[in-house]
Amino acid sequence: MATEAGAEGGPRGWRAATRAALYGPDGFYRGPEGPAGHFRTSVHASPLFAGAVARLLCRVDEALGRPAALDFVDMAAGRGELAAGVLTALPADVAARTRVYAVELAGRPAGLDRRIEWRSEPPERTTGLLFANEWLDNVPLEVAETDAEGVPRLVLVRDDGTELLGPPVAGPEAEWLARWWPLAGGRPAADGAEAADGETEDGRATDGEATGGEAVPGATSGPGLRAEIGLPRDLAWASAAGTLARGLAVAVDYAHTAGTRPPFGTLTGFRKGRGTAPVPDGSCDITAHVALDACAAACPLPGARLLRQRAALRALGLTGSRPPLTLASTDPAGYVRALAAASQAAELVAPGGFGDFGWLLQPVGIPDVLADAV
């Protein structure tokens, strides 16, 4: 049940407010600077990330038997940085067979590689890899908060960011809360997919700093507890993964799982490299961590699992290990290049930062191509 505004600037549910603030005609993601103008994702941190995704696509290609046409779908493509980086990093024979789709609501950026097809929706019946890097955190959702009696109510918000409690949560959203993020007693049982251990965020300059802190064991009832109702994200993920005829769907995001839900939620804003209050006026990003275990359970296919980014990237060849010092004497320039690459890789796999991001893997008709990631 989404509560819409009764008058311009009046209180409405966070889902409607966020949708307008991010994706409306003057929304945050319509701006010319794009997401990179306000925060760094793994894509912006280093081209090594695109290289790792390219190697993942090659693994999918092998699992598919090297089809004549191989698809790469970049969900929430920003300004096409990942799509372009993957194309550049692919071996020539694989790139020649690859169809690349960048899915983004904003207009196509000037100068983007002409081989990349720009779309507002993912294509149907693709064969290959669908990759969603920090997409689900920006799928708008409702926020619930318990009142003085411990009853979960929808949080309404005005355009200036001020909040008030609305009606009790009801219907499918209440069912989602009861199963995945109960606020009136009892922890949810783990469900859907194997969970990554503990989900934290360190507040570095990446998208979506948490404001709720770490989960407090037993803090499941009483006034003032908050939850983000992830049902729209579950449906969005199931729909996106459902476009794959065969291949692998991957969602990468800062996340939490059953047993580690933050008691006061994670809704926050982000503007020009700094965390800020979430104000739905189009001036800032509005984001919240993702219940990836719920997303996994929403997709009616076997084999879904969760792991940390550091495990996934290490399996794809990024370790962050320093080059041997002997290289400095035999090839000084090569040593400097290898040292810089090691530093970038270390950031992508670092605990407390990008390395803690969750990866949801959903194979469709192929074996687990990251079985070596643990």
MOPE-V787702 format. One record per residue. N is the residue number from 1. RES is the residue in three letters. BURIAL is I if it has 24 or more other C-alpha atoms within 12 Angstrom, else O. Layout:
# MOPE-V787702
n: [N;N]
res: [RES;RES]
burial: [BURIAL;BURIAL]
This chain:
# MOPE-V787702
n: [1;2;3;4;5;6;7;8;9;10;11;12;13;14;15;16;17;18;19;20;21;22;23;24;25;26;27;28;29;30;31;32;33;34;35;36;37;38;39;40;41;42;43;44;45;46;47;48;49;50;51;52;53;54;55;56;57;58;59;60;61;62;63;64;65;66;67;68;69;70;71;72;73;74;75;76;77;78;79;80;81;82;83;84;85;86;87;88;89;90;91;92;93;94;95;96;97;98;99;100;101;102;103;104;105;106;107;108;109;110;111;112;113;114;115;116;117;118;119;120;121;122;123;124;125;126;127;128;129;130;131;132;133;134;135;136;137;138;139;140;141;142;143;144;145;146;147;148;149;150;151;152;153;154;155;156;157;158;159;160;161;162;163;164;165;166;167;168;169;170;171;172;173;174;175;176;177;178;179;180;181;182;183;184;185;186;187;188;189;190;191;192;193;194;195;196;197;198;199;200;201;202;203;204;205;206;207;208;209;210;211;212;213;214;215;216;217;218;219;220;221;222;223;224;225;226;227;228;229;230;231;232;233;234;235;236;237;238;239;240;241;242;243;244;245;246;247;248;249;250;251;252;253;254;255;256;257;258;259;260;261;262;263;264;265;266;267;268;269;270;271;272;273;274;275;276;277;278;279;280;281;282;283;284;285;286;287;288;289;290;291;292;293;294;295;296;297;298;299;300;301;302;303;304;305;306;307;308;309;310;311;312;313;314;315;316;317;318;319;320;321;322;323;324;325;326;327;328;329;330;331;332;333;334;335;336;337;338;339;340;341;342;343;344;345;346;347;348;349;350;351;352;353;354;355;356;357;358;359;360;361;362;363;364;365;366;367;368;369;370;371;372;373;374]
res: [MET;ALA;THR;GLU;ALA;GLY;ALA;GLU;GLY;GLY;PRO;ARG;GLY;TRP;ARG;ALA;ALA;THR;ARG;ALA;ALA;LEU;TYR;GLY;PRO;ASP;GLY;PHE;TYR;ARG;GLY;PRO;GLU;GLY;PRO;ALA;GLY;HIS;PHE;ARG;THR;SER;VAL;HIS;ALA;SER;PRO;LEU;PHE;ALA;GLY;ALA;VAL;ALA;ARG;LEU;LEU;CYS;ARG;VAL;ASP;GLU;ALA;LEU;GLY;ARG;PRO;ALA;ALA;LEU;ASP;PHE;VAL;ASP;MET;ALA;ALA;GLY;ARG;GLY;GLU;LEU;ALA;ALA;GLY;VAL;LEU;THR;ALA;LEU;PRO;ALA;ASP;VAL;ALA;ALA;ARG;THR;ARG;VAL;TYR;ALA;VAL;GLU;LEU;ALA;GLY;ARG;PRO;ALA;GLY;LEU;ASP;ARG;ARG;ILE;GLU;TRP;ARG;SER;GLU;PRO;PRO;GLU;ARG;THR;THR;GLY;LEU;LEU;PHE;ALA;ASN;GLU;TRP;LEU;ASP;ASN;VAL;PRO;LEU;GLU;VAL;ALA;GLU;THR;ASP;ALA;GLU;GLY;VAL;PRO;ARG;LEU;VAL;LEU;VAL;ARG;ASP;ASP;GLY;THR;GLU;LEU;LEU;GLY;PRO;PRO;VAL;ALA;GLY;PRO;GLU;ALA;GLU;TRP;LEU;ALA;ARG;TRP;TRP;PRO;LEU;ALA;GLY;GLY;ARG;PRO;ALA;ALA;ASP;GLY;ALA;GLU;ALA;ALA;ASP;GLY;GLU;THR;GLU;ASP;GLY;ARG;ALA;THR;ASP;GLY;GLU;ALA;THR;GLY;GLY;GLU;ALA;VAL;PRO;GLY;ALA;THR;SER;GLY;PRO;GLY;LEU;ARG;ALA;GLU;ILE;GLY;LEU;PRO;ARG;ASP;LEU;ALA;TRP;ALA;SER;ALA;ALA;GLY;THR;LEU;ALA;ARG;GLY;LEU;ALA;VAL;ALA;VAL;ASP;TYR;ALA;HIS;THR;ALA;GLY;THR;ARG;PRO;PRO;PHE;GLY;THR;LEU;THR;GLY;PHE;ARG;LYS;GLY;ARG;GLY;THR;ALA;PRO;VAL;PRO;ASP;GLY;SER;CYS;ASP;ILE;THR;ALA;HIS;VAL;ALA;LEU;ASP;ALA;CYS;ALA;ALA;ALA;CYS;PRO;LEU;PRO;GLY;ALA;ARG;LEU;LEU;ARG;GLN;ARG;ALA;ALA;LEU;ARG;ALA;LEU;GLY;LEU;THR;GLY;SER;ARG;PRO;PRO;LEU;THR;LEU;ALA;SER;THR;ASP;PRO;ALA;GLY;TYR;VAL;ARG;ALA;LEU;ALA;ALA;ALA;SER;GLN;ALA;ALA;GLU;LEU;VAL;ALA;PRO;GLY;GLY;PHE;GLY;ASP;PHE;GLY;TRP;LEU;LEU;GLN;PRO;VAL;GLY;ILE;PRO;ASP;VAL;LEU;ALA;ASP;ALA;VAL]
burial: [I;I;I;I;O;O;O;O;O;O;I;I;I;I;I;I;I;I;I;I;I;I;I;O;O;O;I;I;I;I;I;O;O;I;I;I;I;I;I;I;I;I;I;I;I;I;I;I;I;I;I;I;I;I;I;I;I;I;I;I;I;O;I;I;O;O;O;O;O;I;I;I;I;I;I;I;I;I;I;I;I;I;I;I;I;I;I;I;I;I;O;O;O;I;I;O;I;I;I;I;I;I;I;I;I;I;I;I;I;O;O;I;O;O;O;I;I;I;I;O;O;I;I;O;O;I;I;I;I;I;I;I;I;I;I;I;I;I;I;I;I;I;I;I;I;I;I;O;O;O;I;I;I;I;I;I;I;I;I;O;I;O;I;O;I;I;I;I;I;O;O;O;I;I;O;I;I;I;I;I;I;I;I;I;O;O;I;I;O;I;I;I;I;I;I;I;I;I;I;I;I;I;I;O;I;I;I;I;I;I;I;I;O;I;I;O;O;O;I;I;I;O;O;I;I;I;I;I;I;I;I;I;I;I;I;I;I;I;I;I;I;I;I;I;I;I;I;I;I;I;I;I;I;I;I;I;I;I;I;I;I;I;I;I;I;I;I;I;I;I;I;O;O;O;I;I;I;I;I;I;I;I;I;I;I;I;I;I;I;I;I;I;I;I;I;I;I;I;I;O;I;O;I;I;I;I;I;I;I;I;I;I;I;I;I;I;I;I;I;I;O;O;O;O;O;O;O;O;O;O;O;O;O;O;O;O;O;O;O;O;I;I;O;I;I;I;I;I;I;I;I;I;I;I;I;I;I;I;I;I;I;I;I;I;I;I;I;I;I;I;O;O;I;O]
